Amino acid sequence: MKQKKWAFAPGKLGIGVGVAALAVGLAGCFADHAGRLYGVRDGSQTAITLHDASEHRGVASATLPSGERCLGNYDSVTGDVTYSIEEIDRPKERTQLGKLVLTCGEAHVIQCEFSRYPRGSGYGSCRDNGGLEYRLMF
């Protein structure tokens, strides 16, 4: 009787699928979130990227329409939580509340407060040290 030849080794397929699933899972946990800062007064738009470093913190970068580069950090804490009857002792995080501080140049600082889904999209309000207001969406 002739043995069947496989185009792939069945035992190795499970390892490959496991590695691929882990890579996709980690990419979701430590993803970049592209967004925009909208100038309230003049309608200007600035691209901003939040780079997740952990569940509740990371770094952010933006380039203002003037060409000024901004770098900063953000931190968030658990906002709303839900409970299920099956796991009453393990609340599920629904939102995060956070603060973001961007330093642009030597004396220009933008501070934001935001709300977001855990490791996901969000929105907030910002103000710079010159009094200009922005809306943040990512």
C-alpha positions in Angstrom: 0.0 0.0 0.0 1.3 3.4 -1.0 1.7 6.0 1.8 0.0 9.3 1.3 2.4 12.2 0.8 1.4 15.5 2.4 2.2 18.9 0.9 2.9 20.0 4.5 3.8 18.2 7.7 0.6 17.9 9.8 2.5 18.1 13.1 4.2 21.3 12.1 1.0 22.9 10.9 -0.2 23.3 14.6 3.0 25.1 15.5 2.7 27.4 12.6 -0.9 28.3 13.3 0.0 28.9 17.0 2.9 31.2 16.1 0.7 33.1 13.6 -2.1 33.5 16.2 0.4 34.8 18.8 1.8 37.3 16.3 -1.7 38.6 15.5 -2.6 38.8 19.2 0.5 40.8 20.1 0.0 43.1 17.1 -3.5 43.9 18.5 -2.1 44.6 22.0 0.8 46.8 20.9 -0.7 48.6 17.9 -0.2 52.1 16.6 -3.3 54.2 16.6 -3.4 56.9 13.9 -5.5 59.9 14.6 -6.0 63.6 14.2 -5.7 66.8 16.2 -8.3 69.3 15.0 -7.7 73.0 15.7 -10.9 74.4 17.1 -10.2 78.0 16.1 -8.8 77.6 12.6 -9.9 74.0 11.6 -6.3 72.9 11.1 -5.6 69.2 11.1 -2.5 67.4 12.5 -1.8 63.7 12.1 -1.0 62.1 15.4 0.0 58.5 16.3 -0.3 56.8 19.6 2.1 53.9 20.0 0.9 51.5 22.7 3.7 50.3 24.9 1.5 48.5 27.4 -2.1 48.3 28.4 -2.2 51.7 29.9 0.7 53.8 28.6 2.7 54.6 25.5 4.3 57.3 23.4 2.8 59.7 20.9 4.1 61.7 18.0 2.7 64.4 15.7 3.9 67.0 13.2 2.0 70.3 13.3 1.0 72.1 10.1 3.9 74.5 10.7 6.3 71.5 10.5 7.0 71.5 14.2 7.5 67.9 15.5 5.9 66.9 18.8 6.8 63.9 21.0 5.2 62.9 24.2 3.8 60.2 26.5 0.4 59.2 27.7 -1.0 57.2 30.6 -4.5 55.9 31.1 -6.5 54.3 33.9 -9.5 52.0 33.9 -12.7 53.9 33.3 -16.0 52.0 33.0 -16.1 48.3 33.9 -18.8 45.6 33.6 -19.4 42.5 35.6 -20.9 39.2 34.6 -22.7 36.8 36.9 -20.3 34.0 35.8 -17.2 36.0 36.7 -18.4 38.5 39.3 -14.9 38.7 40.8 -13.3 39.6 37.5 -14.6 42.9 36.1 -14.1 43.6 32.4 -12.6 46.9 31.4 -14.8 48.8 28.9 -13.1 52.2 28.7 -9.8 53.9 29.7 -9.4 57.5 30.7 -6.1 59.1 30.0 -3.8 62.1 29.7 -1.4 62.9 26.9 1.4 65.5 27.0 3.2 66.5 23.8 6.3 68.6 23.7 6.7 70.5 20.5 9.9 72.5 20.1 11.4 74.2 23.2 8.5 76.0 24.7 5.3 74.6 23.1 3.4 72.0 25.1 0.0 70.4 24.2 -1.9 68.6 27.0 -4.9 66.3 26.2 -7.5 64.4 28.2 -9.1 61.4 26.4 -11.3 58.4 26.7 -10.8 55.3 24.7 -11.7 51.6 24.3 -9.0 49.4 25.9 -6.0 49.5 23.5 -8.3 51.0 20.8 -9.8 54.1 19.4 -10.8 57.2 21.4 -11.4 60.9 21.5 -10.6 63.9 23.7 -9.9 67.6 24.2 -6.5 69.3 24.2 -5.1 72.7 24.9 -1.6 74.1 24.4 0.3 76.6 26.6 -0.7 79.4 24.2 -4.4 78.8 24.9 -5.3 77.1 21.6 -7.8 74.3 21.8 -7.8 71.1 19.8 -10.1 68.0 19.5 -8.4 64.6 19.5 -9.7 61.6 17.6 -7.9 58.3 17.1 
